[in-house]
Amino acid sequence: MMMKHSSTAAFLSTSCMCLVLLAACGGDGGLESRFVAVHNTMSAMGLAQTGAISAGSLAEGDDVTLDQEFAPGECYTIVALGSSSVDDLDVVVRDEAGEEVASDSTRGREAAVQFCPERAGAHQVVVRMAEGDGGYTVSSWSGGVGGASTARGSGGGSLGTCQEPIDLVAGQPAHGTTAEGQARMTGPCIEGNAPEQVYRIQVEERSQLTAVVSSSYDGAVYLLGACGDIQSALACNDDSPDTTRAQIDATVDPGEYFIVVDGYEQESGEYDLVVQLSALQPVAAICSDATPLTVGQAVNGTTEGTPNYFQATCAGGARSADRVYSLDVPSRSRLRLRQQSSHDGALYVRRACDDPTTEIACNDDFRGENHSLITAVVDPGRYFVFSDGFGNGQAGTYTLEAELTADGGGGATGEACAAPGTAVVGQEVEIDTFEARDDLSGSCGGGGGPDVVYEVSVRARSRIRVNVNDPEFGGAVYLQSTCGDTSAEVACQRIELGTNMVLDATVGRGTYYVVLDGGRADAFGSAKVTVQVDDLAALNAMCRRAPRIRPGQTISGSTASESDDFQATCAGGAQSNDLVYRLTLRRRQIVRATMESDYDGALHIRRDCADQSTEIMCNDDLAEGDNRHSLLETTLDAGTYFVIVDGFAAGNAGTFTLDVETSNP
């Protein structure tokens, strides 16, 4: 290099490259040791020093311009180091036309730029002492790509975009800034329109890719299979564990990938990026190391940081990190697998670990994305159970449990008509048909699957409602006046897997049998069941005595000492203590009812006081996070209606105020 402008810098010829001479040539001890570290690192990465080292000193605001020839088809990294008295050192590279082709805009006593000239020619390297004063050294390196570089953005170039991504080598740290980058993309895990920097990496064999970004701002990082196509995102992370660090892990096949360093909302700034590639083990080795599952014993695990070895027919392909377990089945059995996860988990079973065509069952979401459930009837043999995640990038902790029982069943509570369970009115009971036999059948379903029966006694003409919540099986619930006699069926209602439902029937005095039945041999599991019995005469008398609502007047009261007489379609069934009020309209009116309570209250309105099927409207929470206010607003024709003050699910009662206003439509 040759300096064009006067300065206190000293020119080091190639013969002065011996590092021990740096201090005598204008550096200081700290500067020398740092240069030694840079030299060793660059050499270890296979980069070669090009030209001579330049060293000197500058006062604040001064700069020095160095001439150097760069060859096309090669990438160069310019590294400048300042002494301990330097606060901010900048480097700019200009081509022979004086156009800026690369620059460092980070703040610090180190500066680095990387660029790949398209044609031969003289270039100028400008070193500027932005803040502070003191010594510096400058060196250039060629070979390899990506080093600690900063690409310009919309301020005057396109390096660090999809058009000109910065090439990256695994294991080689990169330093940069998004402050001057372009804002062309937004990752799937972030919001806003912050500027980004794009890196490109080549993968030679199937590997686990880990990218870590440490930033001075709320940074983010994501991996794309096709640059600019967010739908091709394989992983994305914003905070890990906080706003100054982001990390992604993804399994990648051979090919070209793009790593995007971005920011949350409008955040931008300096960052350090480190990408590592680890070749994956053969699938056969992973399968041979599968952890055995012990029946009835829950295991805790995590898929964080693990590769994606396996895929499935459900859960968007289940291309996330996974774990595999083995399960030995001694005889033909019923199998139940339950998983609870911190992420959008998935669960599947194969006969052969490394053969996806042997998958026998797969489940993504049961009662929400954090739960998975599999029930099946399996023959003797070894099976493989996979804990996975939905699509790409879903990983986290999980609890997994396997259960086995004899295929024919036997021994469940409420097993048969001769030994039914007892339904306590108003009390939720968790039933389980996992170990039950198949004894009964209903007209609307059931039959062919395990079943249990519960007895309930009715003292007067009443309305029976059987609430079935969170069923792990599909089938039917039916009511019989004589257990096991299909001709004595009173009512039948289908059960859908994971869907809450209610069987509703009016019956006379007597003993009745509630049967919960699976629709197939592998349709078994638990459900939460509550039987409600309403004495129709007593309920109608209560409705006739319901206090009258006078629009415009506030009603104050308490449900604390009341009973649960009414239920609703919202508020978790509204199975708490309640009070009913009567509203009479002489003409068509807009009705607005508001309630404020010191508990998690609910409001619902009916046409027929004793018939839940005539419910017109129900409201639990006025707004998200506000469970102390409820609101009903609707237009009603002339007639009598019943407004019920209730509570969320069971056990919610207390004081309240109710205001009802009417107006002309």
C-alpha positions as CSV (number, residue, x, y, z in Angstrom):
1,M,0.0,0.0,0.0
2,M,1.1,3.6,-0.5
3,M,-0.2,6.6,1.5
4,K,-1.4,9.5,-0.6
5,H,-2.0,12.1,2.1
6,S,0.5,13.3,4.7
7,S,0.2,11.8,8.2
8,T,2.3,10.5,11.0
9,A,1.8,7.0,9.7
10,A,4.9,4.9,9.0
11,F,5.0,2.7,5.9
12,L,5.9,-0.9,6.6
13,S,7.5,-2.7,3.7
14,T,7.0,-6.4,3.2
15,S,10.3,-7.0,4.9
16,C,8.9,-5.2,8.0
17,M,6.1,-7.8,8.4
18,C,7.7,-9.4,11.4
19,L,5.1,-8.9,14.1
20,V,7.6,-8.1,16.8
21,L,8.5,-4.9,14.9
22,L,5.0,-3.5,15.1
23,A,5.5,-1.6,18.3
24,A,8.6,0.1,16.9
25,C,6.6,1.0,13.8
26,G,4.0,3.0,15.5
27,G,1.8,0.5,17.4
28,D,1.6,-0.1,21.1
29,G,1.8,-3.3,23.1
30,G,-2.0,-3.9,23.2
31,L,-2.3,-3.2,19.5
32,E,0.5,-5.6,18.7
33,S,-1.1,-8.5,20.7
34,R,-4.5,-7.8,19.0
35,F,-2.9,-7.8,15.6
36,V,-1.2,-11.1,16.4
37,A,-4.6,-12.6,17.3
38,V,-6.1,-11.3,14.0
39,H,-3.2,-12.6,12.0
40,N,-3.4,-16.1,13.6
41,T,-7.2,-16.2,13.2
42,M,-7.1,-15.2,9.5
43,S,-4.3,-17.6,8.7
44,A,-6.1,-20.5,10.5
45,M,-9.2,-19.8,8.3
46,G,-7.0,-20.2,5.2
47,L,-6.9,-16.5,4.3
48,A,-3.7,-15.0,2.9
49,Q,-2.3,-11.6,3.7
50,T,-2.2,-9.4,0.5
51,G,0.3,-6.5,0.3
52,A,2.1,-4.8,3.2
53,I,0.9,-3.8,6.6
54,S,0.4,-0.1,7.2
55,A,0.7,1.5,10.6
56,G,0.7,5.0,12.0
57,S,-1.1,7.4,14.2
58,L,-3.9,9.9,13.6
59,A,-5.5,12.8,15.5
60,E,-9.3,13.0,15.9
61,G,-10.9,13.9,12.6
62,D,-7.9,13.1,10.4
63,D,-7.7,10.3,7.8
64,V,-5.2,8.6,5.7
65,T,-5.7,7.2,2.2
66,L,-3.9,4.1,1.0
67,D,-3.7,2.8,-2.6
68,Q,-3.9,-0.9,-3.4
69,E,-4.6,-3.0,-6.4
70,F,-7.3,-5.7,-6.1
71,A,-7.9,-8.5,-8.6
72,P,-11.4,-9.5,-9.8
73,G,-12.8,-12.9,-8.9
74,E,-11.3,-12.6,-5.4
75,C,-12.8,-11.5,-2.1
76,Y,-10.9,-9.2,0.2
77,T,-11.2,-8.3,3.9
78,I,-9.6,-5.1,5.2
79,V,-9.0,-5.1,8.9
80,A,-8.0,-1.9,10.9
81,L,-7.1,-1.9,14.6
82,G,-6.8,1.2,16.8
83,S,-4.8,1.6,20.0
84,S,-6.3,1.9,23.4
85,S,-6.8,5.7,23.1
86,V,-8.9,5.3,20.0
87,D,-12.7,5.4,20.5
88,D,-13.9,5.0,16.9
89,L,-12.0,4.0,13.8
90,D,-13.7,3.9,10.3
91,V,-12.7,2.3,7.0
92,V,-14.0,3.1,3.5
93,V,-13.0,1.5,0.2
94,R,-13.4,3.4,-3.1
95,D,-12.9,2.2,-6.6
96,E,-10.8,4.0,-9.3
97,A,-13.8,6.2,-10.1
98,G,-14.0,7.4,-6.5
99,E,-17.2,5.5,-5.9
100,E,-17.6,3.9,-2.4
101,V,-17.8,0.1,-2.7
102,A,-17.6,-0.9,1.0
103,S,-17.6,0.7,4.3
104,D,-17.6,0.1,8.1
105,S,-20.1,2.1,10.0
106,T,-19.7,0.4,13.4
107,R,-18.5,2.3,16.4
108,G,-15.3,1.0,18.0
109,R,-11.6,0.8,17.8
110,E,-11.8,-2.0,15.3
111,A,-13.1,-1.7,11.7
112,A,-13.5,-4.3,9.0
113,V,-14.9,-4.4,5.5
114,Q,-15.2,-7.2,3.0
115,F,-15.8,-6.8,-0.8
116,C,-15.4,-8.7,-4.0
117,P,-14.3,-6.5,-6.9
118,E,-15.8,-7.2,-10.3
119,R,-12.9,-5.8,-12.3
120,A,-9.2,-5.0,-11.8
121,G,-8.1,-1.5,-10.9
122,A,-6.6,0.7,-8.3
123,H,-8.6,1.2,-5.1
124,Q,-8.3,3.6,-2.2
125,V,-8.6,2.4,1.4
126,V,-9.5,5.4,3.6
127,V,-8.8,5.1,7.4
128,R,-10.4,7.8,9.4
129,M,-10.0,8.6,13.1
130,A,-13.7,9.4,13.9
131,E,-13.2,9.7,17.7
132,G,-10.1,9.7,19.9
133,D,-6.5,9.6,18.6
134,G,-3.6,7.3,18.6
135,G,-2.0,4.4,16.7
136,Y,-3.5,2.1,14.1
137,T,-2.6,-0.8,11.9
138,V,-4.2,-1.8,8.6
139,S,-3.9,-5.1,6.7
140,S,-5.8,-6.8,3.9
141,W,-6.5,-10.5,3.4
142,S,-7.8,-12.6,0.5
143,G,-9.3,-16.0,0.1
144,G,-12.4,-17.3,1.9
145,V,-15.5,-15.2,2.3
146,G,-17.7,-13.6,4.8
147,G,-15.3,-12.5,7.7
148,A,-16.1,-9.8,10.0
149,S,-17.8,-7.5,7.5
150,T,-20.3,-4.8,7.3
151,A,-22.3,-4.3,4.2
152,R,-23.8,-1.0,3.1
153,G,-27.5,-0.8,2.6
154,S,-29.8,1.7,0.9
155,G,-27.2,4.4,1.7
156,G,-25.2,3.5,-1.3
157,G,-24.9,-0.2,-2.3
158,S,-26.6,-3.6,-2.2
159,L,-24.2,-5.9,-0.4
160,G,-26.1,-7.7,2.2
161,T,-29.3,-8.1,0.2
162,C,-30.9,-11.0,-1.7
163,Q,-29.3,-9.5,-4.9
164,E,-25.8,-9.5,-3.3
165,P,-25.8,-11.6,-0.1
166,I,-22.7,-11.7,2.0
167,D,-21.0,-15.1,1.6
168,L,-20.4,-16.9,4.9
169,V,-18.2,-19.7,6.1
170,A,-19.4,-21.9,8.9
171,G,-17.5,-21.3,12.1
172,Q,-16.2,-17.9,10.9
173,P,-17.6,-15.0,13.0
174,A,-19.2,-12.1,11.1
175,H,-19.6,-8.6,12.6
176,G,-21.9,-6.1,11.0
177,T,-24.7,-3.5,11.4
178,T,-28.2,-3.4,10.1
179,A,-28.4,0.4,10.6
180,E,-27.8,1.2,6.9
181,G,-29.3,-2.0,5.5
182,Q,-32.4,-2.2,3.4
183,A,-35.8,-3.2,4.8
184,R,-37.1,-5.7,2.3
185,M,-38.2,-8.6,4.5
186,T,-39.9,-9.4,7.8
187,G,-39.3,-12.7,9.5
188,P,-42.3,-14.9,10.5
189,C,-41.5,-14.5,14.2
190,I,-41.1,-10.7,14.3
191,E,-43.1,-7.6,13.6
192,G,-42.3,-4.3,11.9
193,N,-40.1,-3.3,9.0
194,A,-36.5,-3.1,10.3
195,P,-33.5,-3.1,8.0
196,E,-31.8,-6.4,7.6
197,Q,-28.5,-8.0,6.3
198,V,-28.5,-11.1,4.2
199,Y,-25.8,-13.9,4.4
200,R,-25.5,-16.9,2.1
201,I,-24.0,-20.2,3.1
202,Q,-23.4,-23.4,1.2
203,V,-24.2,-26.8,2.8
204,E,-22.3,-29.8,1.5
205,E,-24.0,-32.6,3.5
206,R,-27.1,-33.0,5.6
207,S,-26.3,-31.0,8.8
208,Q,-27.7,-29.3,11.9
209,L,-27.3,-25.6,11.4
210,T,-27.1,-23.3,14.4
211,A,-26.9,-19.5,14.0
212,V,-26.4,-17.1,17.0
213,V,-26.8,-13.4,16.8
214,S,-25.6,-11.2,19.6
215,S,-26.8,-7.6,19.1
216,S,-26.7,-4.1,20.6
217,Y,-30.4,-3.9,19.8
218,D,-33.5,-6.1,19.7
219,G,-32.2,-8.3,17.0
220,A,-33.7,-11.4,15.2
221,V,-32.4,-14.0,12.9
222,Y,-34.1,-16.4,10.4
223,L,-33.1,-19.0,7.8
224,L,-34.6,-19.1,4.3
225,G,-34.4,-21.7,1.7
226,A,-35.1,-19.1,-1.0
227,C,-34.0,-15.6,-0.4
228,G,-36.9,-13.1,-0.2
229,D,-39.5,-15.9,0.2
230,I,-40.7,-15.9,3.8
231,Q,-42.7,-19.0,3.0
232,S,-39.4,-20.9,2.7
233,A,-38.4,-20.0,6.3
234,L,-36.9,-23.0,8.1
235,A,-36.4,-21.3,11.5
236,C,-36.9,-17.9,13.1
237,N,-36.1,-16.4,16.5
238,D,-36.3,-13.1,18.1
239,D,-35.3,-13.4,21.8
240,S,-33.1,-16.2,23.2
241,P,-33.1,-15.7,26.1
242,D,-33.5,-11.9,25.8
243,T,-33.6,-9.1,23.2
244,T,-29.8,-8.9,22.7
245,R,-29.5,-12.6,21.6
246,A,-31.3,-14.7,19.0
247,Q,-30.6,-18.3,18.1
248,I,-32.0,-20.7,15.5
249,D,-31.4,-24.4,15.0
250,A,-32.5,-26.2,11.8
251,T,-31.8,-29.4,10.0
252,V,-30.6,-28.6,6.4
253,D,-30.0,-30.8,3.4
254,P,-27.2,-30.0,0.9
255,G,-27.7,-26.8,-0.9
256,E,-27.7,-23.0,-0.7
257,Y,-29.4,-21.2,2.3
258,F,-29.8,-17.6,3.4
259,I,-29.4,-16.3,6.9
260,V,-31.1,-13.0,7.6
261,V,-30.1,-10.8,10.5
262,D,-33.1,-8.5,11.2
263,G,-34.7,-6.5,14.0
264,Y,-37.9,-6.3,15.9
265,E,-40.2,-3.5,14.7
266,Q,-37.8,-0.7,13.7
267,E,-34.8,-1.8,15.7
268,S,-31.3,-1.8,14.1
269,G,-27.7,-1.7,15.1
270,E,-24.5,-3.7,15.4
271,Y,-24.4,-7.4,15.8
272,D,-22.1,-10.5,15.8
273,L,-23.2,-13.6,13.9
274,V,-21.8,-17.1,14.4
275,V,-23.0,-20.0,12.3
276,Q,-22.1,-23.6,12.9
277,L,-22.8,-26.7,10.8
278,S,-22.7,-30.2,12.4
279,A,-23.0,-33.3,10.2
280,L,-25.9,-35.5,11.2
281,Q,-25.5,-39.1,12.3
282,P,-27.0,-41.8,10.1
283,V,-30.7,-42.4,10.9
284,A,-29.9,-46.1,11.7
285,A,-27.6,-45.0,14.5
286,I,-30.3,-42.7,16.0
287,C,-32.8,-45.5,15.8
288,S,-30.4,-48.0,17.5
289,D,-30.0,-45.5,20.4
290,A,-33.7,-45.0,20.9
291,T,-34.6,-44.6,24.6
292,P,-36.9,-47.4,25.8
293,L,-40.3,-46.2,27.2
294,T,-41.5,-47.7,30.5
295,V,-45.2,-48.3,30.4
296,G,-47.1,-46.1,32.9
297,Q,-44.0,-44.0,33.7
298,A,-43.9,-40.4,32.3
299,V,-40.7,-39.2,30.8
300,N,-39.6,-35.5,30.5
301,G,-37.4,-34.4,27.7
302,T,-36.6,-31.6,25.3
303,T,-36.2,-31.3,21.5
304,E,-34.4,-27.9,21.8
305,G,-31.1,-28.0,20.0
306,T,-31.7,-31.4,18.4
307,P,-31.8,-32.1,14.7
308,N,-34.8,-33.0,12.5
309,Y,-34.2,-36.7,11.6
310,F,-37.9,-37.8,11.1
311,Q,-41.1,-36.6,9.5
312,A,-44.7,-37.6,9.7
313,T,-48.0,-37.6,7.8
314,C,-49.6,-35.0,10.2
315,A,-48.4,-31.8,11.8
316,G,-47.4,-30.1,8.6
317,G,-44.9,-32.9,7.9
318,A,-43.4,-32.6,11.5
319,R,-40.1,-31.2,10.1
320,S,-39.0,-29.9,13.5
321,A,-36.5,-31.2,16.0
322,D,-37.4,-34.6,17.3
323,R,-36.7,-37.4,19.7
324,V,-37.4,-41.1,19.3
325,Y,-38.3,-43.8,21.9
326,S,-38.8,-47.5,21.6
327,L,-41.8,-49.3,23.1
328,D,-42.1,-53.1,23.5
329,V,-45.6,-54.6,23.4
330,P,-45.8,-58.1,24.8
331,S,-49.3,-59.1,23.5
332,R,-52.1,-57.6,21.5
333,S,-53.0,-54.5,23.5
334,R,-54.7,-51.1,23.6
335,L,-52.1,-48.3,23.4
336,R,-52.6,-44.8,24.7
337,L,-49.9,-42.1,24.3
338,R,-50.2,-38.7,25.9
339,Q,-47.9,-35.7,25.4
340,Q,-47.9,-32.3,26.9
341,S,-45.4,-29.8,25.4
342,S,-44.2,-26.2,25.8
343,H,-44.4,-25.8,22.0
344,D,-46.7,-26.8,19.2
345,G,-45.8,-30.5,19.6
346,A,-46.6,-33.6,17.6
347,L,-46.7,-37.3,18.3
348,Y,-46.5,-40.3,16.0
349,V,-45.8,-44.1,16.0
350,R,-44.0,-46.4,13.6
351,R,-43.4,-50.1,13.4
352,A,-40.0,-49.6,11.8
353,C,-38.0,-46.6,13.1
354,D,-36.4,-45.6,9.8
355,D,-39.3,-46.4,7.5
356,P,-42.0,-43.6,7.3
357,T,-44.4,-45.9,5.5
358,T,-44.8,-48.0,8.7
359,E,-46.5,-45.1,10.6
360,I,-49.6,-46.4,12.3
361,A,-50.8,-43.2,14.0
362,C,-50.1,-39.5,14.1
363,N,-51.5,-36.6,16.1
364,D,-50.8,-32.9,16.2
365,D,-53.3,-31.1,18.4
366,F,-55.6,-32.6,21.0
367,R,-57.3,-29.9,23.2
368,G,-54.9,-27.3,21.8
369,E,-51.5,-27.2,20.3
370,N,-49.7,-28.1,23.5
371,H,-51.3,-31.5,23.8
372,S,-51.1,-34.6,21.6
373,L,-53.0,-37.9,22.0
374,I,-52.8,-41.3,20.2
375,T,-55.0,-44.3,20.9
376,A,-54.6,-47.5,18.9
377,V,-54.9,-51.3,19.2
378,V,-51.5,-52.9,18.4
379,D,-50.1,-56.4,17.9
380,P,-47.1,-57.7,19.8
381,G,-43.7,-56.3,18.8
382,R,-41.4,-53.3,19.0
383,Y,-42.7,-49.9,18.1
384,F,-41.1,-46.5,17.9
385,V,-42.6,-43.3,19.4
386,F,-41.6,-39.9,18.1
387,S,-41.9,-36.6,20.0
388,D,-41.8,-33.9,17.3
389,G,-43.2,-30.5,16.4
390,F,-45.6,-28.9,13.9
391,G,-43.9,-27.8,10.6
392,N,-40.5,-26.2,11.0
393,G,-38.9,-24.7,14.0
394,Q,-41.2,-26.0,16.8
395,A,-39.1,-27.3,19.6
396,G,-39.2,-27.3,23.4
397,T,-39.8,-29.4,26.5
398,Y,-42.4,-32.1,26.8
399,T,-43.8,-34.9,29.0
400,L,-44.6,-38.2,27.4
401,E,-46.4,-41.2,28.8
402,A,-47.3,-44.6,27.3
403,E,-50.0,-46.9,28.6
404,L,-50.9,-50.5,27.6
405,T,-53.8,-52.7,28.6
406,A,-55.3,-56.0,27.4
407,D,-57.2,-55.6,24.1
408,G,-60.4,-57.1,25.6
409,G,-60.5,-54.7,28.6
410,G,-62.0,-55.5,32.0
411,G,-61.7,-53.8,35.4
412,A,-62.8,-50.2,34.7
413,T,-65.0,-48.2,37.0
414,G,-68.6,-48.6,35.8
415,E,-67.6,-51.6,33.8
416,A,-71.1,-53.1,33.3
417,C,-74.8,-52.9,34.1
418,A,-74.2,-55.2,37.1
419,A,-71.7,-52.8,38.6
420,P,-72.5,-49.3,37.4
421,G,-70.7,-46.2,38.7
422,T,-72.7,-43.7,40.6
423,A,-73.3,-40.2,39.2
424,V,-73.5,-37.6,41.9
425,V,-75.7,-34.8,40.5
426,G,-73.8,-31.6,39.9
427,Q,-70.4,-33.2,40.6
428,E,-67.9,-33.6,37.8
429,V,-66.4,-37.1,37.5
430,E,-63.6,-38.2,35.2
431,I,-64.5,-41.4,33.5
432,D,-62.1,-43.6,31.6
433,T,-63.0,-46.4,29.1
434,F,-59.3,-47.4,28.5
435,E,-59.7,-50.6,30.5
436,A,-63.4,-51.1,29.8
437,R,-65.0,-54.0,27.9
438,D,-67.4,-53.5,24.9
439,D,-70.8,-54.4,26.4
440,L,-73.5,-51.9,25.2
441,S,-74.6,-50.0,22.1
442,G,-76.7,-46.9,21.3
443,S,-78.9,-45.8,18.5
444,C,-76.8,-42.8,17.4
445,G,-73.4,-44.4,17.8
446,G,-71.3,-46.4,20.2
447,G,-71.0,-50.1,19.9
448,G,-67.8,-51.7,18.8
449,G,-65.8,-49.7,21.4
450,P,-65.3,-49.9,25.1
451,D,-68.0,-48.4,27.3
452,V,-68.9,-47.5,30.9
453,V,-72.2,-47.0,32.6
454,Y,-73.3,-44.6,35.5
455,E,-76.5,-44.8,37.5
456,V,-78.6,-41.7,38.4
457,S,-81.9,-41.5,40.3
458,V,-84.6,-38.9,39.7
459,R,-87.2,-38.1,42.3
460,A,-89.7,-36.1,40.2
461,R,-90.3,-35.2,36.6
462,S,-87.0,-33.6,35.6
463,R,-84.7,-32.5,33.0
464,I,-81.5,-34.5,32.8
465,R,-78.4,-32.9,31.2
466,V,-75.2,-34.9,30.7
467,N,-72.2,-32.6,30.0
468,V,-69.3,-34.4,28.4
469,N,-66.1,-32.4,28.3
470,D,-62.7,-33.1,26.8
471,P,-63.5,-36.6,25.5
472,E,-60.4,-38.6,24.3
473,F,-62.6,-40.7,22.1
474,G,-65.4,-40.5,19.6
475,G,-68.7,-42.4,20.0
476,A,-71.9,-41.7,21.8
477,V,-73.5,-40.9,25.2
478,Y,-77.0,-42.3,25.7
479,L,-79.6,-42.6,28.4
480,Q,-81.5,-45.8,29.2
481,S,-84.2,-46.5,31.7
482,T,-83.2,-50.2,31.8
483,C,-79.5,-50.8,31.5
484,G,-78.5,-52.9,28.5
485,D,-81.9,-52.7,26.9
486,T,-81.6,-50.8,23.6
487,S,-85.5,-50.5,23.4
488,A,-85.4,-48.6,26.7
489,E,-83.2,-45.8,25.3
490,V,-84.5,-42.3,26.3
491,A,-82.0,-40.2,24.4
492,C,-78.7,-40.5,22.4
493,Q,-76.1,-37.9,21.4
494,R,-72.9,-38.4,19.4
495,I,-69.5,-37.7,20.9
496,E,-66.8,-36.1,18.8
497,L,-63.2,-36.5,19.8
498,G,-62.1,-33.5,21.9
499,T,-65.4,-31.7,21.5
500,N,-67.6,-30.7,24.4
501,M,-71.3,-31.8,24.1
502,V,-74.5,-32.1,26.1
503,L,-77.2,-34.8,26.1
504,D,-80.5,-33.2,27.1
505,A,-83.7,-35.2,28.0
506,T,-86.9,-34.8,30.0
507,V,-87.7,-37.9,32.2
508,G,-90.2,-39.0,34.8
509,R,-89.4,-40.3,38.3
510,G,-87.1,-43.4,38.3
511,T,-83.6,-44.7,37.9
512,Y,-81.7,-44.1,34.7
513,Y,-78.3,-45.2,33.2
514,V,-75.9,-42.9,31.5
515,V,-73.6,-44.9,29.0
516,L,-70.4,-43.5,27.5
517,D,-69.4,-45.6,24.5
518,G,-66.6,-45.7,22.0
519,G,-67.5,-45.9,18.3
520,R,-64.6,-48.2,17.4
521,A,-62.3,-50.7,19.0
522,D,-59.5,-48.0,19.3
523,A,-62.0,-45.3,20.5
524,F,-61.3,-45.3,24.2
525,G,-60.0,-42.8,26.8
526,S,-61.1,-40.3,29.4
527,A,-63.8,-37.6,29.6
528,K,-65.1,-35.2,32.2
529,V,-68.7,-35.8,32.9
530,T,-71.3,-33.8,34.9
531,V,-74.9,-34.9,35.3
532,Q,-77.4,-32.1,36.0
533,V,-80.9,-32.9,37.2
534,D,-83.5,-30.0,37.2
535,D,-86.8,-30.6,38.9
536,L,-89.1,-29.0,36.3
537,A,-91.9,-28.1,38.8
538,A,-89.4,-26.4,41.1
539,L,-87.6,-24.7,38.3
540,N,-90.8,-23.4,36.8
541,A,-91.9,-22.1,40.2
542,M,-88.6,-20.3,40.6
543,C,-89.0,-18.8,37.2
544,R,-92.5,-17.6,38.0
545,R,-91.1,-15.9,41.1
546,A,-88.2,-14.3,39.3
547,P,-87.9,-10.6,40.3
548,R,-89.0,-8.1,37.6
549,I,-86.4,-5.9,35.9
550,R,-87.3,-2.2,35.7
551,P,-85.1,-0.7,32.9
552,G,-83.0,2.2,34.2
553,Q,-82.8,0.9,37.8
554,T,-79.7,-0.8,39.2
555,I,-80.1,-4.2,40.7
556,S,-77.6,-5.2,43.4
557,G,-77.3,-8.7,44.7
558,S,-75.1,-11.8,45.5
559,T,-75.1,-15.3,44.1
560,A,-72.9,-16.6,47.0
561,S,-75.6,-18.5,48.8
562,E,-77.6,-19.5,45.7
563,S,-77.7,-22.8,43.9
564,D,-76.7,-23.7,40.3
565,D,-80.0,-23.9,38.5
566,F,-79.1,-22.6,35.0
567,Q,-76.3,-23.3,32.5
568,A,-75.3,-21.5,29.3
569,T,-73.4,-22.0,26.0
570,C,-70.6,-19.7,27.1
571,A,-68.6,-19.1,30.3
572,G,-67.4,-22.7,30.5
573,G,-71.1,-23.9,30.7
574,A,-71.9,-21.3,33.5
575,Q,-72.2,-24.1,36.1
576,S,-71.9,-21.7,39.1
577,N,-74.5,-20.3,41.5
578,D,-77.0,-18.1,39.7
579,L,-80.0,-15.8,40.0
580,V,-82.8,-15.2,37.4
581,Y,-84.7,-12.0,36.6
582,R,-87.7,-11.4,34.4
583,L,-87.9,-8.7,31.7
584,T,-91.2,-7.9,30.0
585,L,-91.2,-5.8,26.8
586,R,-94.5,-4.3,25.4
587,R,-92.9,-3.6,22.0
588,R,-89.8,-4.3,20.0
589,Q,-86.8,-2.8,21.9
590,I,-83.0,-2.6,21.9
591,V,-82.0,-4.2,25.2
592,R,-78.6,-3.5,26.8
593,A,-77.7,-5.4,30.0
594,T,-74.4,-4.7,31.8
595,M,-73.1,-6.4,34.9
596,E,-70.2,-5.6,37.2
597,S,-69.1,-8.3,39.7
598,D,-66.4,-9.0,42.2
599,Y,-66.0,-12.5,40.7
600,D,-65.7,-14.0,37.2
601,G,-69.3,-13.4,36.3
602,A,-71.4,-14.2,33.3
603,L,-74.8,-13.1,31.8
604,H,-77.2,-15.0,29.6
605,I,-80.7,-14.4,28.4
606,R,-83.5,-16.9,27.4
607,R,-87.0,-16.8,26.0
608,D,-88.1,-19.9,28.1
609,C,-86.7,-19.8,31.6
610,A,-86.6,-23.6,32.0
611,D,-85.3,-24.4,28.5
612,Q,-81.6,-23.7,27.8
613,S,-82.2,-24.3,24.1
614,T,-84.0,-21.0,24.0
615,E,-80.9,-19.1,24.9
616,I,-80.6,-15.8,22.9
617,M,-77.3,-14.5,24.0
618,C,-74.5,-15.2,26.4
619,N,-71.4,-13.2,27.5
620,D,-68.6,-14.0,29.9
621,D,-66.0,-11.3,29.7
622,L,-66.6,-7.8,28.3
623,A,-63.1,-7.6,27.0
624,E,-60.0,-9.8,26.9
625,G,-58.5,-9.9,30.4
626,D,-61.6,-8.3,32.0
627,N,-63.6,-11.0,33.8
628,R,-65.4,-8.6,36.1
629,H,-67.7,-7.1,33.5
630,S,-70.3,-8.7,31.2
631,L,-72.5,-7.2,28.5
632,L,-75.5,-8.3,26.5
633,E,-76.9,-6.1,23.8
634,T,-79.6,-7.2,21.3
635,T,-82.9,-6.3,19.8
636,L,-86.0,-8.2,21.1
637,D,-89.6,-8.4,20.1
638,A,-92.4,-7.8,22.6
639,G,-92.7,-10.6,25.2
640,T,-91.2,-11.9,28.4
641,Y,-87.5,-12.8,28.7
642,F,-85.3,-14.1,31.5
643,V,-81.9,-12.6,32.3
644,I,-79.6,-14.9,34.3
645,V,-76.7,-13.7,36.5
646,D,-74.2,-16.5,36.6
647,G,-70.5,-17.3,36.9
648,F,-67.7,-18.8,34.8
649,A,-67.6,-22.6,34.9
650,A,-68.1,-23.9,38.5
651,G,-67.4,-22.1,41.8
652,N,-67.6,-18.5,40.7
653,A,-70.0,-16.5,42.9
654,G,-70.2,-13.2,44.8
655,T,-71.7,-9.7,44.7
656,F,-72.8,-7.9,41.5
657,T,-74.7,-5.0,40.1
658,L,-76.9,-5.3,37.1
659,D,-78.1,-2.5,34.8
660,V,-80.7,-3.0,32.1
661,E,-81.6,-0.3,29.6
662,T,-84.0,-0.3,26.7
663,S,-84.3,2.0,23.7
664,N,-86.2,2.2,20.4
665,P,-84.6,0.4,17.5
